[in-house]
Amino acid sequence: MNSDLTSLTILALWGIALNHTPAIARVLRSNVAWGMGNRETSPDVPAWVERADRAQRNHHDNLAAIAIVILSAQVMGKTDAITGIAAIVIVTSRILHSLTYIFGIVGLRSLAYFVALGALLVIVWRSFI
Protein backbone atom coordinates (compact mmCIF):
# COMPACT_ATOMS: atom_id res chain seq x y z
CA MET A 1 0.00 0.00 0.00
CA ASN A 2 1.46 3.37 -0.98
CA SER A 3 1.45 6.49 1.20
CA ASP A 4 -1.60 7.88 -0.64
CA LEU A 5 -3.78 4.91 0.34
CA THR A 6 -2.23 4.68 3.79
CA SER A 7 -3.11 8.32 4.35
CA LEU A 8 -6.68 7.73 3.24
CA THR A 9 -6.95 4.78 5.62
CA ILE A 10 -5.64 6.89 8.49
CA LEU A 11 -8.24 9.57 7.72
CA ALA A 12 -11.01 6.96 7.73
CA LEU A 13 -9.83 5.65 11.10
CA TRP A 14 -9.54 9.20 12.44
CA GLY A 15 -13.24 9.56 11.63
CA ILE A 16 -14.00 6.74 14.06
CA ALA A 17 -12.18 8.58 16.85
CA LEU A 18 -14.04 11.78 16.01
CA ASN A 19 -17.37 9.93 16.03
CA HIS A 20 -16.85 8.60 19.53
CA THR A 21 -15.28 11.58 21.27
CA PRO A 22 -18.45 13.68 21.78
CA ALA A 23 -20.60 10.61 22.44
CA ILE A 24 -18.29 9.35 25.18
CA ALA A 25 -18.13 12.84 26.70
CA ARG A 26 -21.94 12.98 26.82
CA VAL A 27 -22.21 9.53 28.41
CA LEU A 28 -19.66 10.56 31.04
CA ARG A 29 -21.74 13.68 31.78
CA SER A 30 -24.96 11.67 32.12
CA ASN A 31 -24.91 7.88 32.37
CA VAL A 32 -24.73 4.71 30.31
CA ALA A 33 -28.55 4.46 30.23
CA TRP A 34 -28.66 7.77 28.38
CA GLY A 35 -26.07 6.50 25.91
CA MET A 36 -28.01 3.28 25.33
CA GLY A 37 -31.36 5.05 25.04
CA ASN A 38 -33.05 7.15 22.37
CA ARG A 39 -31.21 10.31 23.48
CA GLU A 40 -34.35 12.45 23.40
CA THR A 41 -32.57 14.97 25.60
CA SER A 42 -28.96 15.97 25.69
CA PRO A 43 -26.93 16.48 28.86
CA ASP A 44 -25.29 19.81 29.51
CA VAL A 45 -21.76 19.52 28.21
CA PRO A 46 -18.74 21.81 28.04
CA ALA A 47 -18.28 23.87 24.87
CA TRP A 48 -15.49 21.60 23.63
CA VAL A 49 -17.97 18.72 23.23
CA GLU A 50 -20.11 20.82 20.87
CA ARG A 51 -16.97 21.79 18.96
CA ALA A 52 -16.06 18.08 18.76
CA ASP A 53 -19.46 17.46 17.12
CA ARG A 54 -18.76 20.16 14.57
CA ALA A 55 -15.20 18.86 13.97
CA GLN A 56 -16.62 15.40 13.35
CA ARG A 57 -19.19 16.70 10.85
CA ASN A 58 -16.54 18.81 9.10
CA HIS A 59 -14.25 15.79 8.82
CA HIS A 60 -16.96 13.62 7.30
CA ASP A 61 -18.07 16.41 4.95
CA ASN A 62 -14.53 16.64 3.58
CA LEU A 63 -13.60 12.95 3.66
CA ALA A 64 -15.64 12.06 0.56
CA ALA A 65 -13.87 14.63 -1.62
CA ILE A 66 -10.47 13.62 -0.26
CA ALA A 67 -11.21 9.94 -0.90
CA ILE A 68 -12.42 10.60 -4.46
CA VAL A 69 -9.30 12.59 -5.33
CA ILE A 70 -6.87 10.09 -3.81
CA LEU A 71 -8.63 7.05 -5.26
CA SER A 72 -8.96 8.68 -8.69
CA ALA A 73 -5.22 9.37 -8.78
CA GLN A 74 -4.64 5.75 -7.74
CA VAL A 75 -6.92 4.33 -10.45
CA MET A 76 -5.39 6.57 -13.13
CA GLY A 77 -1.91 5.44 -12.10
CA LYS A 78 -0.90 9.02 -11.32
CA THR A 79 0.45 8.54 -7.82
CA ASP A 80 4.07 9.42 -7.21
CA ALA A 81 6.30 10.85 -4.51
CA ILE A 82 4.60 14.24 -4.79
CA THR A 83 1.08 12.86 -4.36
CA GLY A 84 2.38 10.75 -1.48
CA ILE A 85 3.78 13.80 0.28
CA ALA A 86 0.58 15.73 -0.45
CA ALA A 87 -1.50 12.91 1.05
CA ILE A 88 0.64 12.94 4.20
CA VAL A 89 0.19 16.72 4.41
CA ILE A 90 -3.57 16.23 4.09
CA VAL A 91 -3.62 13.70 6.95
CA THR A 92 -1.48 15.87 9.19
CA SER A 93 -3.45 19.01 8.41
CA ARG A 94 -6.87 17.36 8.80
CA ILE A 95 -5.94 15.87 12.18
CA LEU A 96 -4.54 19.24 13.25
CA HIS A 97 -7.74 20.88 11.98
CA SER A 98 -9.90 18.55 14.07
CA LEU A 99 -7.83 19.02 17.22
CA THR A 100 -7.68 22.81 16.90
CA TYR A 101 -11.44 22.81 16.27
CA ILE A 102 -12.06 20.83 19.47
CA PHE A 103 -9.70 23.02 21.51
CA GLY A 104 -11.07 26.24 19.99
CA ILE A 105 -7.87 27.49 18.33
CA VAL A 106 -9.45 29.48 15.50
CA GLY A 107 -6.54 30.88 13.45
CA LEU A 108 -4.53 27.66 13.39
CA ARG A 109 -7.68 25.68 12.58
CA SER A 110 -8.30 27.79 9.46
CA LEU A 111 -4.66 27.52 8.41
CA ALA A 112 -4.78 23.72 8.77
CA TYR A 113 -7.93 23.61 6.64
CA PHE A 114 -6.37 25.63 3.82
CA VAL A 115 -3.09 23.67 3.91
CA ALA A 116 -5.08 20.43 3.51
CA LEU A 117 -7.09 21.97 0.68
CA GLY A 118 -3.89 23.07 -1.07
CA ALA A 119 -2.40 19.59 -0.73
CA LEU A 120 -5.59 18.10 -2.16
CA LEU A 121 -5.31 20.42 -5.16
CA VAL A 122 -1.71 19.24 -5.65
CA ILE A 123 -3.01 15.67 -6.03
CA VAL A 124 -5.65 16.89 -8.49
CA TRP A 125 -2.96 18.74 -10.45
CA ARG A 126 -0.65 15.71 -10.51
CA SER A 127 -3.55 13.54 -11.71
CA PHE A 128 -4.04 15.63 -14.82
CA ILE A 129 -0.48 16.35 -15.97
C-alpha positions in Angstrom: 0.0 0.0 0.0 1.5 3.4 -1.0 1.5 6.5 1.2 -1.6 7.9 -0.6 -3.8 4.9 0.3 -2.2 4.7 3.8 -3.1 8.3 4.4 -6.7 7.7 3.2 -7.0 4.8 5.6 -5.6 6.9 8.5 -8.2 9.6 7.7 -11.0 7.0 7.7 -9.8 5.7 11.1 -9.5 9.2 12.4 -13.2 9.6 11.6 -14.0 6.7 14.1 -12.2 8.6 16.9 -14.0 11.8 16.0 -17.4 9.9 16.0 -16.9 8.6 19.5 -15.3 11.6 21.3 -18.4 13.7 21.8 -20.6 10.6 22.4 -18.3 9.4 25.2 -18.1 12.8 26.7 -21.9 13.0 26.8 -22.2 9.5 28.4 -19.7 10.6 31.0 -21.7 13.7 31.8 -25.0 11.7 32.1 -24.9 7.9 32.4 -24.7 4.7 30.3 -28.6 4.5 30.2 -28.7 7.8 28.4 -26.1 6.5 25.9 -28.0 3.3 25.3 -31.4 5.1 25.0 -33.0 7.1 22.4 -31.2 10.3 23.5 -34.3 12.4 23.4 -32.6 15.0 25.6 -29.0 16.0 25.7 -26.9 16.5 28.9 -25.3 19.8 29.5 -21.8 19.5 28.2 -18.7 21.8 28.0 -18.3 23.9 24.9 -15.5 21.6 23.6 -18.0 18.7 23.2 -20.1 20.8 20.9 -17.0 21.8 19.0 -16.1 18.1 18.8 -19.5 17.5 17.1 -18.8 20.2 14.6 -15.2 18.9 14.0 -16.6 15.4 13.4 -19.2 16.7 10.9 -16.5 18.8 9.1 -14.2 15.8 8.8 -17.0 13.6 7.3 -18.1 16.4 5.0 -14.5 16.6 3.6 -13.6 12.9 3.7 -15.6 12.1 0.6 -13.9 14.6 -1.6 -10.5 13.6 -0.3 -11.2 9.9 -0.9 -12.4 10.6 -4.5 -9.3 12.6 -5.3 -6.9 10.1 -3.8 -8.6 7.0 -5.3 -9.0 8.7 -8.7 -5.2 9.4 -8.8 -4.6 5.7 -7.7 -6.9 4.3 -10.4 -5.4 6.6 -13.1 -1.9 5.4 -12.1 -0.9 9.0 -11.3 0.4 8.5 -7.8 4.1 9.4 -7.2 6.3 10.9 -4.5 4.6 14.2 -4.8 1.1 12.9 -4.4 2.4 10.7 -1.5 3.8 13.8 0.3 0.6 15.7 -0.4 -1.5 12.9 1.0 0.6 12.9 4.2 0.2 16.7 4.4 -3.6 16.2 4.1 -3.6 13.7 7.0 -1.5 15.9 9.2 -3.5 19.0 8.4 -6.9 17.4 8.8 -5.9 15.9 12.2 -4.5 19.2 13.3 -7.7 20.9 12.0 -9.9 18.6 14.1 -7.8 19.0 17.2 -7.7 22.8 16.9 -11.4 22.8 16.3 -12.1 20.8 19.5 -9.7 23.0 21.5 -11.1 26.2 20.0 -7.9 27.5 18.3 -9.4 29.5 15.5 -6.5 30.9 13.4 -4.5 27.7 13.4 -7.7 25.7 12.6 -8.3 27.8 9.5 -4.7 27.5 8.4 -4.8 23.7 8.8 -7.9 23.6 6.6 -6.4 25.6 3.8 -3.1 23.7 3.9 -5.1 20.4 3.5 -7.1 22.0 0.7 -3.9 23.1 -1.1 -2.4 19.6 -0.7 -5.6 18.1 -2.2 -5.3 20.4 -5.2 -1.7 19.2 -5.6 -3.0 15.7 -6.0 -5.7 16.9 -8.5 -3.0 18.7 -10.5 -0.7 15.7 -10.5 -3.6 13.5 -11.7 -4.0 15.6 -14.8 -0.5 16.3 -16.0 
